[in-house]
Amino acid sequence: MNMLIKNGTVVIGDSLERADIYVEGSKIVKIGKDIDCAADKIIDADGKIVLPGFVDMHCHLREPGQEYKEDIKSGTAAALRGGFTSVACMPNTNPPLDNAALIKYVCTRATEVDNAKVFPIGCVTKGQQGKEITEMGFMKEAGAVAFSDDGRPVENANIMRLALEYAASHDALIISHCEDKELAAGGVVNEGLNATISGLRGITRASEECMVSRDILIAESLNAKIHIAHVSTKGSVELVRQAKARGVKVTCETCPHYFSATDDEILNYNTNAKINPPLRTQQDVEAIIEGLKDGTIDAIATDHAPHHADEKNLEFNLAPFGTAGFETAFSLAYTYLVEPDYIDLVKLSKLMSSNPAKILGIGSGTLKEGERADITVVDPDKSYIFDSSKSVSKGKNSLFGGWKLRGAVTAVIVDGIEKEIKSYD
Ligand SMILES: [Zn+2]
């Protein structure tokens, strides 16, 4: 099979150029102007932007154990619709991915369903219980690309220290879900005016920032690398900025909901706005955008957290945390970051493809001759209203249902094969 993507505006390294891409088998063979050759398949990308396939370094696919929320097949189909050619899934499944056999299971199942590529993240501690460190070496050999107890923090600081040390000896990455559960004190929304107005229990931002601070300091003391998940506060951005300035090997991600929404969303008790860490304030949104602009924040990850409608259809205090995120991530980034001119498409591509690929060590994330042909084509002029009932994901719990968004994914190519994706109309 060979394929020609013609007339697109292509993100090539640090520039945006009009070019064609010729793909043979699973590889990009040539990128250049006016490539003229026969191809089994031609994609006309006139008026479209051609980017490296997006890489999501933080999502929840729920398999094994919670297939009523999502499974590897439905989750990766939703990922494709969002333009993601690779996703890294968190291990808080049931049972948690805390051994090599379960890591292999996820990899095998992902190969069978053949949608987006899946890179499993293994647990830091057995059963995510925070007590005994997992056999990261075996899990890495089986295909784990990083380690995290995401969904919950590693509460014991010494366990985190030992885990960072152990991970470093395997050149493995620890991803920290930064939350001090004692400080969070059972809260459900950001602590502040809107918590008071709504009568919902607030979570102090110190719950996130104390842990960001702790984990940076532990990593620094070991000269180990660490990645901070879903940064949501102004204070966390500043902590990471300062740490980077003094040479700590820290990277971090944020999610689309932290630069496109505030805790105003909870005022009507919409449980899809119940997210952990919680939606913050306009000041935090501005700080997140500043962090994305100046390179403090390395990646945009979805934290795609699908839930069953029956679970979200409860009173606010009882509903689970999380919003579905795959299908709207690019459009939110385009609408809230590129359109207002905070960042350009080259920078967006770094945040959504090459940086997460680099942090996870999974290669590619760029469009280059000789690289695997993981490619996403988007229409920057297309506006649409997101209808979450038509989500490909089993999780219809999107915060963004009914939102008017701009920039739609129109074609996705994984390893040289064009995948079928549902249109937005
Ligand atoms: Zn988390």
Residues whose N, C-alpha, C, O or C-beta is under 5 A from the ligand:
A	BS01	ZN	D150 G151 H177 N276
